[in-house]
Amino acid sequence: MGAVESTEGEREPLLVPSQPSTNTQPVLSRVYGRRWFVLTMFSLLGFMQGLVWNTWGPIQNSAKHVFEFSSTDIAVLVMWGPVGFLPWLLFIWLMDKKGLRASLLLSALFMVLGTAIRCVPLKDLHYRRWLIHGGQLLNGLAGPTIMSAGPLLSTTWFAPDQRATATAIASLIGYLGSAGAFLIGPLVVPAPNETHIVSGTIHWDQNHIKDSIQFVLYTEFGMIVVLFVAVLLYFPSRPPIPPSVAAASQRLSYRSSICRLLSNMRFLMIALAYSVPTGVVAGWAGVLDMILTPAKVNQVDAGWIGFWSIVGGCVFGVAMARFADSIRGMLKLILVLMFAGASLAATWFTLTCLSRLTHLPSTKATLYASCILVGIFINSSVPIFLELFIETVYPVPEGITCGVVTFLSNLFTGLLLFCLTFYITELSWLNWCLTGSCIFSLLLLLFFRESYDRLYLDIFVSV
């Protein structure tokens, strides 16, 4: 039952009349105020994992100059995030058997070790680059738990009318962390083409760029250490009394869950509708600076475009999740509208980048608008998708369901970035992949038949 072995107190029956001699309403559930602290700690770890993953893309010009990275190296640094999902079966097994606390502590430890070895100030650039790559891989190993455990946390701690909102916060804060990298990196780390006046001479300072990057690495390491200590001191896997009937209900075993997911055609259909566009947009956003360079967009402007596209998606995603909580049973309609908008916005951005052929105006305003709309529509769909997955395959545990789909999403991100290492000179094909993935997802959503088994259980059993 649930994600961790229950204690003696948790095995007490939930449906106990307060007065056995009278016919009174049984106490079914309880919601604890500490749920917001648990959600905050989880979300902050997700924020830092996304921030560390996207450290190098927004400052790729500076990193190339200081550490002698190539464009392929930058793509590989981004690709370590999806590579970290290769042992995903192990992580979702740990989440299912040992609970959220043990899984999150392990993930936080990977993040501490990863950010620590990136900070080692070796003078030999060859070994320094290897340490940076190793640090990005360790941070990627934290992804399977942090990116897939949000719905498990929301079901375990939150009432049915707050679940979608909690899922949105837990799952989108990581995207907000990658957005923060678009903002923090270019503002703190100067680009090589920026000038400084020293003793009347205009030049750029390589040591200043290197020190700025080192400052970012040390800061990220310190913040993750603080979060690790906080989770170590207090982060329970589950409350003493579940918040809903669904949270207390019996779930399938690990093996039965995997078999059911792989044999459920409806789940596979909606899993592809989610994983293809979100996987493509993650890889696309990780090298957005490289994509916008031919359009004469500098590192700082590219960072602002990436920042607002992800922030817009996070804000809109939480708003739509709150709407889904208030009007239940409309998840498919919300997703169809989102991906209709995403398809139009991605087509607009792609054609704008090909202004020499399409003669569409390619200005900073049009690039901002189209790119931000892509981020809003795709990123905001993540929590809605996750809730729909759980409703579709209930009673499969939430951690296992979301672990499978986040693995698929990162698989497509890895495939995209792997192809990027071979086709690095001309990047317009990335924009066409983004557009095609949105249209593909929209078609699958139109043919998908939705169901709400978990929601019906909460409504009818509670009544």
N, C-alpha and C positions, 0 to 999 in steps of 0.2 A: 504494500500500500504506500502510495506517495513516493517520495524520492529518497527517504532515509528510514532506517529502522526506528520504530516508534519506541518511546519510553513507556514505563509502567503507567504513568499518569495519562499519556496519550491513548492508551488502550482502553481507558474507561469508556463505557457506552455513551454515545452522544445523545440518544433519544431517551432521556430519563425524566419522567414527570416530576414536577416539584412537589406534588402531593399525591401519593399513590391512591388515596381513597377517593379522589375527585377526578373528573375528566377535564384537565387543564391542557393548555397549548404547550407542547414540549419545547425545550430550548434546543434549537437546531445548530446555531453557530454563534460566533463572537468575532468582532473585528477589533484589533488592538491598535492603539495610537502609535506604537513603535514601528508599525509597518512603513511609515514615512521615512524613518531613520534608515531602515533596511534598504528601502528603495533608493535613498540618497547615496548610501555607500556603494551600492551596486552600480548606480548610474555614474558616479565619479570615477570608478575603475574603468567603466566603459569609455568615458570621456578621455582618460589618459591613454588607454589602449589605442583609440583612434588617433589621438594626437601623435603618439610615438610612431604609429604606422605611416602617417603622412608627413613625417618630418622632412624628408629629402626632396620630394617632388616640387614643392613650392620654392625651394632655394637651390634648384638643380644647377643653375649657372654658377652660383657661389661655390657649391660643393665640387663641381667639376674643376674649378680653378684651384681650390685649396687642397683637395685630396686627390686630384687627378682622376676623378671618376669620368667614365665615358657615358654616352647616352644609354648604352646597354646596361651599364652598372646601375643607373638610376632606375631603369625598368625592373631590374632584378631586385633592387632594394624594396620596391613596391610589391614585387611578386612574393616576397617572403611571407607576407600576410596570408595569402591563399595557401602557400605551401604548409603553413602551420596547421592547416585543417586536415592534412593527410592522416594523422592518427585520431580522427574524429570519433570513431567507434569506441576507442578507449575512454575518451573524455565523456561521452554521453553515458557509457556504462558506469563510470565513476559518479556522475551526477545522479543516476537512477539508484545506485546501490548505497552510496555514502552521503548523499544529500548535497545541498547547495553550498553549505559552509566549507566542507572539505574541498569541493571542486573550485570554489572561488579563492580559497587560500593558495591552492596549487597554481592557479592562473596568476594571482598577484605575485607569487614567488618568481615565476617565469619573467614577469615584467620587471621586477627588481633586478634580477640577474642580467636581463637583456640591456636595460638602460645603464647598468653599472659598467659592463664591459665596453659599451660605446664611449664611455668617458675617459678610458685609459689613454693618457696623452703620449703615445709612442711617437717617436720622431721618424721611425721607418714607416713610410706611407704604405708600403705593401702589407705589413702586418696590421697597421691601423685600419686599412680597408677591410681586412678579414674580420677584425673585431667588430666593426660596424655592421657588416653583413651578419655575423653571428648574433649580435644584439637584436637586429630586426627579426631574425628567425625565432629567437626566444619570445619576443613580443608577439609574434604570430601564433605561437603555441597557446597563448592565452585566449585567442579568438574563439575557439570552439565553445568554450563555456560562456564567455561574456556575451557573445553575439546570439546565443541560442537560449539562454536561461531566463530571459526577460518574461516570457509567458508563464514559465514555471513559477517564478517569483510572484507574479500578479495573481495567479490562481491560488497559491499557497497562502498569501497574506491579505488579499483584497476581496471585497464583496463583489457580486456579479455586476452591479451598476458602476463599478470603478475599474473593472478588469482591463478593458480596452485602453483606458487612459493610462493606467499603470504600465501596461505593455508598451504603449507608445513612448512613455518617458524612458523606460529601461532600455528599449531597443534603439531609440533615436539619439540618445545622448552620445553614443559612440560616434555617430555621424557628425555630431556637433564638435567632437574632439578633432576629427579630421578637418572640419571647417576652421577650427581654431588654428591649425597648422598653416592654412592659407593666409591667415591674418598675422600670426605671431612671427612666422619665419621671415617673410619679406620685410616686415617692419623692424625686426631686430637685426637681421643679417643683411648687410648692404650687398648689392650686386656688384660685380667687377667693373661694370661700366659707369658706376657712380663715382663722382669725383670728390676730393677733399683738398682744401687749401691749407698747406703747411709751409710756412716761411715764404709766402708769396708764390709757391709752386703748386700747380694743380696736378694731382696724381691720385691713384688709388693705393690703399695700404693693404697688402696681403695679410699681414699679421692681425690687422684690425678685423678683417673678415673671419679669419681663423678663430680669434678670441670670441667673436660674436657667436659663431657656431658652437664653440665649446661652452659658452654661457647657457645656450638653449639646452644642450645635452645635460649639463649639471642640474639645471632647474627641473627638467623632466624627471630626472633620477630622484631628486629630493622630494618632489610631490608624490611619487609612487611609493617611496619608503614610508611616508606619513600615512598614506592610505592602507598600506599593508599592515602597519601596526594597529590602525584603527579596526580593521577587519579581524585581526588576530585577537584583539581584546573583546569585541562583541559583534557577532554576526550569527544569530541562530538560523538553523536550516528551516524551521517552521514554527508557528505559534502553538501553544498548548492545546487550543481548541480551534478547529478549522473555521474559516470565514463563510463557508457555503456548503451546500450538500455535495456539489461536484468535487470540492476540495477534499471531502472526507470519503468519497466513493472509491470502490476497489478499481485498480488499474491493471492492465495487462502486464505480463512479465516482459523482460528485456527482449528475449528471443521471439516471443509471440508478437511483440510490437513491431520488430524489424520485418518479420514475415508479412504481417498485415499491411504495413506501409508499402512494401515492394510489390504486393499483389493487388493493391487498390488502384484501379485505373483512374478514378476521379482524383485521388490524391496526387498521382504522378502527373496528371494533366495540370493541376493548379500549381504543383511544385515547379514545373517547367515555366509556367506563366510568371512565377515569382523570380526564379533563380536566373533566368537568361537576362532580363533587363537590369536587375539589380547587380548581377555579376559584371555585366558589360559597363554599366555606369560607374561602378567602383574603380575598375581599371582605367576607364576614360578620365575620371576625375583625378586619379593619381598622377597622370602625366598631362594634366590640362595646360600647364605652362608650356610644354613642348608643342601641344596642338595649336595654341594661340600665337606662338612665336612667328610663324609665317604671316599671320595677319597683323604683324607689327604691334603686338600687345606686349608690354614689358612685364617683368617679373612681378612688380607690385600690383599692377592692374589685373594680371591673371590671378593673383592671390585673392584680390577683392571679389572678382567674378566667382571663383570657386567658393569663397567664404559665403557670399550671399545666396548662392544656389543651394548650399547645404543647410544654412540657417533657415532659409525660407521653407525648405522641405520639412525641417524639424518642427517649426512653429505650426505650419499647416497640418502636419501629421498629428500633432497633439490635439489640435482643434477638431480634426475629422474623427479622431478616436473618441473625443468627448461627445461628439454628435452621434457616433455609433453606440455609445453607452446609453444615450437618452432615447434613441430610436433604434431598437434592436431588430435584427433580421434583415438588414439592408447592406450587408458587406459586399456582395457581388455588385450591386448597382453603384456603390461608391467607387469600387475598383475600375469598373468599366468607364466611368466618367473620368477618372484620373488618367487612365492610359489612352483614352481618346485625346485628352489634352497633351499628354507626353509625346504621342506620335506627331502631333502638329508642331509642337515646340522643337522636337529633335529635327524634324524636316526643315524647319525654318533656320535653325542653327547651321545645319549641314550645307544648305544652299547659300547661306550668307558667307560661309567660309570659302565657297567656290564663286565668289563675286566676279571673277574674271570670265567665267563661263555663263553665269546666270544673270549678271548685271544687276543683282540686288545690292542695295546700299550696305556696305560693310563698315559700320561705324562702331565706336565704343558703346553707344547706346543700344544698338541692335544686338551686339554680342552679349552685353549685359542682360538684356531682356530675355532673349531666347535661351541662354544658358541657365539663367535663374529659374525660368519656367520649367525647364527639363528637371532640374534638381527638386523643385517643389513637387511636381507631379510624381516622380519616381520615388524619391526618398520618403515622402509622406505616405506612400502605399505600404511600407514595410510593416507597421503594426497592424494594419487592417488585414494584410495577407496572413500574418502569424495567427491572429484570432480565427480567421477562416480555416486555416489548417487544423487547428485544434478542434473546432466544431465539426469538421468533416470526418476526422478519424477517431474521435472519442470512442472508447476509453484508453486510447494509447497515451502514455504519459507525455506531458508537454515538453519536457526536456529532450526526449527522444525524437519527437516529431520535428521540433525546431532545429535540433542538431542535424537531422538529415537535410532539411532544406537550406540551412546556412552552409553546409558542406557543398551542396550543389551550386549555390551562388558563388562561393569562393572557387569552386572548380572552374566555372566559366570565367571568373576574373583571372585565374592563373593561365588558362588557355589563351585568353586575349593578350596578356602580358608576355607569354611565351612567344606568340606570333610577333609581338612588337620587337623582340630582340632580333628578328630576321628582317623586318620591314620597318626600319627606323628612320629612313630618310624622308619619306613622304607619308603623312599621317592622315590624309583625308579618308582613308578606308575605316579608321576608327569611328568617324562621325557616321558613316553609312552603317556600320555595325550597330551603333546606338539607335539609329532610326529603325532599322530592321527588327531589333529586339523589342522595341516598343509596339510595333505593329503585330509582331508574332504573339506577344502577350495579350494584346487586345482581342485577337481572334480566338485564342484559347479561352479567355474569360467569357466571351459571348456564348460559347458552346458548353460551358461548365454548369452543372446542376448542383446548386448549393443545398446544404442541410445544416441544422443547428441542434445536434443531439445533446450537447452539454448544456446549452441554454434551456432546452425543454426540461431537462432533468431538474435544474435549479428552480424553474417556474412551477412545475407541476408538483414536485415533491415538497417544495416549501409551502405551497398552497394547501 
